[in-house]
């Protein structure tokens, strides 16, 4: 099984417990790691045989911009659900990060969740806090 990864998909979204976060919004960043077989695409060199990264990024940004949620875990789950609609993708790890969280402490706030078959989580980055969990097969 191969891994396709896209990092730092950024957009202005509305995610947070505070009223300000949900109305004004903030900069969010998403990383995704997908487990899928891309050997056919490697042989044919055809976009139709692999995951269209540009289209996928557009879908992630659309979900992020249109969602008004309290928790980054909810946003991560919505993004993963959309990604897993493509049956070529066996599992996905989604990491959602608030680039400038409103908390009165330094660091970043993120949620990292794996969906589908178990996957290797994205490597931790320094100065981050959040939650991580793995859900069973879909």
BAFI-3210 file (N, C-alpha, C; in Angstrom, 3 decimals, decimal comma, padded with zeros to 6 digits):
// residues 138
n [1|2|3|4|5|6|7|8|9|10|11|12|13|14|15|16|17|18|19|20|21|22|23|24|25|26|27|28|29|30|31|32|33|34|35|36|37|38|39|40|41|42|43|44|45|46|47|48|49|50|51|52|53|54|55|56|57|58|59|60|61|62|63|64|65|66|67|68|69|70|71|72|73|74|75|76|77|78|79|80|81|82|83|84|85|86|87|88|89|90|91|92|93|94|95|96|97|98|99|100|101|102|103|104|105|106|107|108|109|110|111|112|113|114|115|116|117|118|119|120|121|122|123|124|125|126|127|128|129|130|131|132|133|134|135|136|137|138]
n.u [000,857|000,568|001,504|-000,003|000,500|-000,559|000,325|-000,197|-002,597|-004,179|-006,675|-009,292|-011,325|-014,218|-014,126|-014,427|-014,805|-015,413|-017,533|-016,441|-014,504|-016,169|-017,653|-015,977|-013,839|-010,796|-007,376|-006,819|-005,135|-004,607|-003,425|-003,110|-002,810|-002,945|-003,723|-003,285|-003,321|-001,089|000,248|-000,702|-001,103|001,517|002,544|000,984|001,134|-000,958|-003,337|-005,969|-005,711|-004,925|-005,066|-006,469|-004,781|-005,133|-007,917|-008,783|-007,656|-009,143|-011,698|-011,283|-010,686|-013,132|-014,919|-013,730|-014,039|-016,815|-017,853|-019,112|-018,147|-017,708|-015,583|-012,291|-011,978|-014,416|-014,375|-012,158|-013,231|-015,311|-013,834|-012,334|-014,418|-015,284|-012,964|-012,766|-014,856|-013,891|-013,264|-010,805|-009,120|-007,883|-007,510|-007,223|-005,354|-006,055|-005,048|-005,866|-005,177|-005,195|-003,969|-003,436|-004,343|-006,850|-006,138|-004,508|-001,830|001,353|002,070|000,461|-002,808|-004,213|-005,848|-005,533|-006,591|-007,203|-008,789|-010,630|-008,785|-006,164|-003,523|-000,203|000,463|000,804|004,021|004,806|004,878|006,946|005,990|003,155|-000,208|-002,926|-005,356|-005,378|-006,613|-007,597|-009,900|-012,004|-012,104|-013,987]
n.v [-001,173|002,171|005,531|008,624|011,984|015,205|018,337|021,196|022,543|025,379|027,657|030,073|029,567|028,709|027,786|026,807|027,183|029,617|032,463|034,429|033,016|031,467|033,361|035,461|033,917|032,125|031,375|028,190|025,043|022,090|018,784|015,817|012,298|009,613|006,197|004,189|002,373|003,193|002,104|001,425|003,940|004,805|003,152|003,801|006,551|008,357|010,764|010,011|007,583|007,891|009,713|012,846|015,467|018,258|018,593|017,297|018,934|021,248|020,346|019,870|022,466|023,700|022,346|023,142|025,954|026,247|024,990|025,502|024,967|023,796|022,221|021,150|018,491|017,680|018,942|017,616|015,038|015,436|016,133|013,786|011,978|012,865|012,412|009,612|008,825|008,204|005,185|004,079|004,829|003,517|004,227|007,162|009,744|012,622|015,836|018,672|022,009|024,883|027,857|030,269|030,062|031,148|030,840|031,760|031,104|030,007|028,209|025,669|024,531|021,440|018,710|015,334|012,662|009,269|007,474|004,708|001,818|001,005|003,388|004,708|007,317|010,837|012,349|013,783|017,324|019,892|021,798|021,486|020,846|018,654|016,228|012,747|009,984|006,691|005,318|002,411|000,093|001,162]
n.w [000,000|-000,841|000,155|-000,089|000,407|001,446|002,484|004,581|003,632|003,394|004,660|005,311|007,972|010,039|013,062|016,309|019,887|020,976|020,380|018,764|017,254|015,661|014,245|013,193|012,349|011,406|010,470|009,203|008,935|007,061|007,010|005,132|004,975|002,897|002,422|-000,267|-003,392|-005,772|-007,851|-010,403|-011,567|-011,619|-013,559|-015,862|-016,050|-016,000|-015,049|-014,484|-013,264|-010,684|-007,547|-007,814|-006,876|-006,931|-007,266|-004,941|-002,935|-003,410|-002,644|000,086|001,007|000,408|002,167|004,584|004,504|004,390|006,626|009,883|012,828|016,221|017,129|016,187|015,760|014,717|012,235|011,117|010,900|009,036|006,771|006,392|005,859|003,343|001,810|002,001|000,428|-002,025|-003,194|-003,744|-001,816|001,052|003,719|005,806|007,334|009,010|009,777|011,502|012,043|014,086|013,137|014,507|017,431|019,832|022,458|025,524|025,520|024,312|021,257|019,218|018,280|017,588|015,870|015,262|013,421|012,535|009,965|008,699|007,671|009,996|010,154|009,865|011,965|011,264|011,638|014,813|015,392|016,707|019,604|019,665|020,587|021,175|020,064|019,344|017,582|016,575|014,391|013,879|011,019|008,167]
ca.u [000,000|001,337|001,028|-000,039|000,358|-000,657|000,521|-000,416|-003,723|-004,611|-007,893|-009,948|-012,484|-014,955|-014,059|-014,012|-015,794|-015,822|-018,378|-015,531|-013,913|-017,185|-018,172|-014,877|-013,049|-009,358|-006,591|-006,690|-004,258|-004,933|-002,520|-003,746|-002,029|-003,887|-003,186|-003,935|-002,419|-000,859|001,139|-001,278|-000,819|002,949|002,766|000,328|001,454|-002,213|-004,012|-007,203|-005,382|-004,458|-005,867|-006,243|-004,451|-005,719|-009,346|-008,938|-007,385|-010,311|-012,790|-010,931|-010,857|-014,577|-015,466|-013,195|-014,624|-018,270|-018,219|-019,107|-018,163|-017,053|-014,390|-011,482|-012,212|-015,580|-013,900|-011,315|-014,096|-016,003|-012,858|-012,038|-015,580|-015,245|-011,831|-013,046|-015,842|-013,108|-013,021|-009,400|-008,405|-008,179|-007,564|-006,688|-005,082|-006,318|-004,588|-006,377|-004,447|-005,504|-002,672|-003,301|-005,439|-007,120|-005,681|-003,522|-000,564|002,018|001,902|-000,591|-003,851|-004,504|-006,463|-005,093|-007,422|-007,090|-010,076|-010,454|-007,820|-005,138|-002,414|000,847|000,113|001,766|004,989|004,472|005,678|007,237|005,119|001,748|-001,029|-004,157|-005,775|-005,182|-007,300|-007,768|-011,220|-011,953|-012,421|-015,305]
ca.v [000,000|003,409|006,692|009,930|012,986|016,617|019,089|022,641|023,053|026,457|028,386|030,801|028,786|029,114|026,619|027,146|027,228|031,002|033,107|035,134|032,049|030,994|034,439|036,095|032,852|032,119|030,594|026,773|024,287|020,672|017,810|014,512|011,161|008,608|004,895|003,714|001,740|004,057|001,416|001,539|005,290|004,872|002,462|004,463|007,979|009,031|011,342|009,272|006,368|008,228|010,708|014,189|016,281|019,594|018,460|016,950|020,149|022,115|019,805|020,098|023,901|023,979|021,869|023,995|027,297|026,212|024,423|026,352|023,943|024,146|021,411|020,774|017,066|017,591|019,316|016,510|013,921|015,803|016,046|012,363|011,371|013,219|011,713|008,175|008,530|007,606|003,808|003,702|005,215|002,549|004,929|008,519|010,468|014,051|016,706|020,036|022,869|026,307|028,526|031,259|029,812|032,263|030,544|032,709|030,405|029,848|026,888|025,469|023,600|020,597|017,405|014,374|011,466|008,307|006,904|003,559|000,858|001,697|003,970|005,322|008,723|011,835|012,585|014,961|018,524|020,511|022,852|021,290|020,100|018,256|014,876|011,832|008,721|005,857|004,705|001,107|000,036|001,694]
ca.w [000,000|-000,961|000,910|-000,741|001,461|001,086|003,712|004,670|002,846|004,272|004,309|006,396|008,381|011,241|013,931|017,663|020,959|021,210|019,361|017,859|016,325|014,704|013,407|012,464|011,745|011,605|009,524|009,546|008,048|007,060|006,412|004,947|004,500|002,408|002,035|-001,485|-004,348|-006,930|-008,794|-011,743|-012,055|-011,896|-014,850|-016,997|-016,049|-016,324|-013,893|-014,197|-012,518|-009,343|-006,837|-008,347|-005,706|-007,063|-006,992|-003,527|-002,147|-003,571|-001,824|001,492|001,250|000,389|003,444|005,641|004,439|004,560|007,928|011,077|013,876|017,473|017,381|015,031|015,540|013,827|010,906|010,639|010,522|007,791|005,685|006,183|005,215|001,920|001,195|001,941|-000,617|-003,104|-002,742|-003,944|-000,604|002,109|004,999|005,765|008,569|008,792|010,857|011,375|012,962|014,183|012,982|015,581|018,367|020,741|023,820|026,055|025,693|023,021|020,669|018,242|018,668|016,438|016,059|014,261|013,522|011,445|009,584|007,828|008,197|010,772|009,398|010,665|012,166|010,824|012,707|015,620|015,183|018,000|020,142|019,313|021,530|020,493|020,355|018,232|017,797|015,374|014,319|013,210|009,596|007,818]
c.u [000,902|000,733|001,112|-000,305|000,293|-000,592|000,207|-001,434|-004,362|-005,834|-008,385|-011,227|-013,088|-015,077|-013,599|-015,157|-016,282|-016,657|-017,504|-014,925|-014,916|-017,705|-017,074|-014,044|-011,568|-008,684|-006,460|-005,790|-004,584|-003,809|-003,308|-002,713|-003,016|-003,157|-003,986|-002,872|-002,281|000,055|000,618|-000,986|000,663|003,272|002,200|000,697|000,239|-002,895|-005,262|-006,953|-004,857|-005,421|-005,489|-006,030|-005,116|-007,208|-009,585|-008,691|-008,562|-011,480|-012,527|-011,135|-012,341|-015,223|-015,017|-013,810|-016,117|-018,718|-018,129|-019,276|-017,428|-015,694|-013,622|-011,611|-013,388|-015,169|-013,038|-012,176|-014,855|-015,064|-012,544|-013,193|-015,599|-014,133|-012,137|-014,194|-015,163|-012,672|-011,594|-008,572|-008,838|-008,315|-006,933|-006,427|-005,232|-005,828|-005,104|-005,698|-005,008|-004,171|-002,405|-004,445|-005,621|-006,622|-004,572|-002,216|000,072|001,792|000,748|-001,606|-004,179|-005,247|-005,971|-005,881|-007,187|-008,438|-009,835|-009,507|-006,743|-003,995|-001,367|000,516|001,195|002,752|004,623|005,406|005,856|006,210|003,672|001,056|-002,318|-004,547|-005,580|-005,901|-007,414|-009,137|-011,104|-012,300|-013,818|-016,219]
c.v [001,235|004,499|007,929|010,950|014,382|017,387|020,571|023,172|024,120|027,185|029,136|030,040|029,301|027,900|027,065|027,219|028,652|031,536|033,800|034,188|031,611|032,101|035,085|035,055|033,018|031,270|029,176|026,107|022,803|019,888|016,517|013,507|010,076|007,333|004,408|003,101|002,653|003,403|001,491|002,894|005,431|004,217|003,251|005,932|008,815|009,512|010,553|008,024|006,640|009,228|012,079|015,134|017,653|019,566|018,180|018,164|021,112|021,652|020,038|021,567|024,264|023,554|022,791|025,370|027,303|025,687|025,482|025,394|024,441|023,446|021,099|019,279|016,850|017,917|018,204|015,340|014,212|015,683|014,588|011,662|011,640|012,464|010,231|007,818|007,920|006,223|003,329|004,003|004,293|003,213|006,298|009,006|011,940|014,812|018,108|020,878|024,285|027,033|029,555|031,076|030,956|032,035|031,492|031,995|030,267|028,432|026,855|024,490|022,765|019,355|016,519|013,099|010,582|007,657|005,769|002,580|001,609|002,176|004,467|006,806|009,626|012,084|013,833|016,115|019,196|021,585|022,696|020,560|019,759|016,851|014,020|010,537|007,980|005,210|003,374|001,212|000,543|000,638]
c.w [000,000|-000,080|000,036|000,357|000,861|002,404|003,510|003,658|003,732|003,723|005,532|006,737|009,669|012,157|015,304|018,632|021,176|020,046|018,308|016,816|015,255|013,796|012,568|011,717|012,002|010,541|010,058|008,523|008,192|006,385|006,242|004,453|004,136|002,032|000,834|-002,399|-005,559|-007,964|-010,224|-012,356|-012,399|-013,246|-016,022|-017,137|-016,430|-015,040|-013,510|-013,339|-011,110|-008,700|-007,396|-007,160|-005,752|-006,734|-005,514|-002,627|-002,227|-002,716|-000,336|001,863|001,300|001,709|004,572|005,672|004,767|005,917|009,019|012,246|015,115|017,627|016,101|014,746|014,591|012,401|010,314|010,163|009,228|006,589|005,366|005,481|003,722|001,204|001,013|001,003|-001,838|-002,633|-002,985|-002,706|000,536|003,469|004,842|007,180|008,233|010,015|010,561|012,446|012,915|014,155|014,073|016,573|019,340|022,164|024,243|026,385|024,317|022,513|019,702|018,805|017,444|016,859|014,938|014,465|012,310|011,224|008,607|008,485|008,962|009,880|010,365|010,763|011,613|011,953|013,498|015,285|016,530|018,336|019,707|020,445|020,819|020,905|019,126|018,564|016,474|015,443|013,602|011,728|009,346|007,302]
res [x|x|x|x|x|x|x|x|x|x|x|x|x|x|x|x|x|x|x|x|x|x|x|x|x|x|x|x|x|x|x|x|x|x|x|x|x|x|x|x|x|x|x|x|x|x|x|x|x|x|x|x|x|x|x|x|x|x|x|x|x|x|x|x|x|x|x|x|x|x|x|x|x|x|x|x|x|x|x|x|x|x|x|x|x|x|x|x|x|x|x|x|x|x|x|x|x|x|x|x|x|x|x|x|x|x|x|x|x|x|x|x|x|x|x|x|x|x|x|x|x|x|x|x|x|x|x|x|x|x|x|x|x|x|x|x|x|x]
***
